[in-house]
């Protein structure tokens, strides 16, 4: 299994375990995951592509996907900033 598929499976499992879901639009999910993998290649971590990376590992730690902000964003807007995760249908 390639890195993109492994990461998608990880995020699906994470979403299921946390009462949210992965965006049902597979094209968006693949685009976001490719951005995460580019960040991993460039910075050494799975930083969310929608977050600014400063290069300071400690300061950037909350931006590792799933970032520290995603649950609040889902509660407020129905999705996280980058659209990887969305609110589970009621």
C-alpha angles and dihedrals in degrees: 000000000000124000094258093055092044092052093048090051090049092052092046090054092045091051093049091050092049103046096253132094140230113256106274090222102093093193091059092046092051092047092051093045091051088053091050091051091049088053090049090052092046101037105018096244138081095253117177109256090226093060128080114244114212098185092244102119094203095047091044095049094097088057095064108114121283080043126207091254104051100093094051090047092050091050091048103037105015092248140046119261096264093042095238092122128038137184114276114249112258 
